[in-house]
Amino acid sequence: AGTHPDFFLIQPEEEAKLIKIDQIRALIGSLSQTSHSGKFKIVIIEPAEAMNIASSNALLKTLEEPTDNTLILLVTHQVSLLPATVRSRCQKITFNDTESLGMEDSKFPPPVLGGRARVGGTVEPDQEKFIHDLIQVLSKKLDPIMMASQYIKVEMENWLQWLIIFVINIIHSKMNLSASIYELDLKKLNLAQLFFYLDKLYLAHRNQQLHMNPNKQLLLETLLSSLEATYDC
């Protein structure tokens, strides 16, 4: 819903083409405060080239010396329009059309995950078995349809959250080349497909919150079958 206190989306104000200096000053003031969640503060400035000279200059010190646990993402399709002073303070990550395909259509923020979904936290028995079965599905040792039938009585909200945190953990391990917390060969995972799959999960979670989901068992069968396709045995 765009209301998370540690998330800041900076865009041109309605009917304006520029990101104004007052918006940047307000952002800087917010970033100087302690994170509400005790974790990261996330900033997205889009399109970054919409900042005028005054806005860009106001942001320079923050780019150079951001507050602790702050991630600032400047999104632009025209890097050359950003001042050199801004570009020099950023790490450039380029996405080609294939890598970004479908990402621009992802309008749904991640759902708020409960404490039971945190890595290293307490894992409920049902969740532990669910994750074990997910690994079996990925390894082609358990049929997705069979697994879905076993969880028909579990709340949809629960297994959607379990699926989301499971995929996020896999992506994190894959991108950071770290050991997987699950018994999976990371080399067999398709990262692009995992991101597409994560978008599907976010959409399903959003629809569930709006009471728009189809048959629960059919949805789980579909999601598990799609997950299986991301792993090459």
Beta strands, then each sheet from edge to edge (+ up, - down):
strand 1: 7-10
strand 2: 41-45
strand 3: 70-74
sheet 1: 1+ 2+ 3+
end
